[in-house]
Amino acid sequence: MLPVFLLSVDRFDVTRLTEVTNLGNLLFLGIGASALCFVTWNFSVKNLGAVRAAVYIYTIPMLTTVASVLLLGEKLTTKTAAGILLTLTGLVLSELPNYLRQKRKV
């Protein structure tokens, strides 16, 4: 992202980083979107295993869409709803054999 940023501005003023909005965005990206996500992903891989945890990476666009509808008031289109439904169907189909196998053991 840095090369695109450097190409998109004529002159960069370092003091812009100290503005409340920009500083908040940087902190969110550094702490929330990077560090926290890294820790939770590693926790998931440790507890579920790499293969099972990797399946849930497909929920990221779905969760982002739901958050944008709830928090930003964006419109949920038919195509987006169909994509969410397909994602959920794929997750169910991929986890169904594991669920049935565990159910037989009990």
C-alpha positions in Angstrom: 0.0 0.0 0.0 2.9 2.3 0.6 4.0 2.6 -3.0 0.5 3.5 -4.1 0.3 6.0 -1.3 3.5 7.6 -2.4 2.4 7.8 -6.0 -1.0 9.3 -5.0 0.3 12.4 -3.2 2.4 15.2 -4.5 4.0 16.1 -1.2 3.7 14.2 2.1 3.5 16.2 5.3 4.5 14.1 8.4 2.3 16.3 10.7 -0.8 14.8 9.0 0.0 11.6 10.9 -0.6 13.4 14.2 -4.1 14.4 13.3 -6.7 12.6 15.5 -8.5 10.9 12.6 -5.3 9.7 10.9 -3.7 8.6 14.2 -6.9 6.6 15.1 -6.8 4.9 11.7 -3.2 4.0 12.1 -3.7 2.6 15.6 -6.7 0.6 14.4 -4.7 -0.9 11.5 -1.7 -1.6 13.7 -3.4 -2.9 16.8 -6.9 -4.1 15.7 -6.6 -5.2 12.2 -3.0 -6.6 12.4 -1.9 -7.6 15.9 -5.3 -8.8 17.2 -6.2 -10.7 14.1 -2.7 -12.3 14.0 -3.1 -13.5 17.6 -6.7 -14.8 17.1 -5.7 -16.6 13.9 -2.8 -18.3 15.6 -5.0 -19.3 18.5 -7.5 -20.8 16.0 -4.8 -22.7 14.2 -3.4 -24.0 17.5 -6.8 -25.2 18.7 -8.5 -26.3 15.4 -5.5 -27.3 13.3 -4.4 -25.5 10.1 -6.8 -27.3 7.7 -9.9 -26.7 9.8 -8.9 -23.1 10.6 -8.3 -22.4 6.9 -11.9 -23.2 6.0 -13.1 -20.3 8.1 -11.0 -17.8 6.2 -13.8 -17.8 3.7 -16.1 -16.2 6.2 -14.1 -13.0 6.2 -16.0 -11.4 3.2 -19.3 -12.6 4.6 -18.6 -11.1 8.0 -17.3 -7.9 6.4 -20.6 -7.6 4.5 -22.7 -8.2 7.5 -20.7 -5.6 9.5 -21.0 -3.0 6.6 -24.8 -3.5 6.5 -25.2 -3.3 10.3 -22.6 -0.5 11.1 -22.5 1.6 7.9 -26.1 1.1 6.7 -25.0 -0.2 3.3 -27.6 -2.0 1.2 -27.6 -5.8 1.0 -28.1 -6.7 -2.7 -29.4 -9.9 -4.0 -26.0 -10.9 -5.4 -24.4 -10.3 -2.0 -27.0 -12.3 -0.2 -26.5 -15.1 -2.7 -22.8 -15.0 -2.1 -23.3 -15.2 1.7 -25.7 -18.2 1.2 -23.1 -19.9 -1.1 -20.3 -19.3 1.5 -22.4 -20.7 4.3 -23.4 -23.7 2.2 -19.8 -24.4 1.4 -18.8 -24.2 5.0 -21.6 -26.6 6.0 -20.6 -29.0 3.3 -17.0 -28.9 4.2 -17.6 -29.5 7.9 -20.4 -32.0 7.6 -18.2 -35.1 7.3 -16.3 -34.1 10.5 -19.6 -33.5 12.3 -21.1 -36.8 11.3 -17.9 -38.7 12.2 -17.9 -37.2 15.7 -21.6 -37.9 16.1 -21.0 -41.6 15.3 -18.3 -41.8 18.0 -20.7 -40.6 20.7 
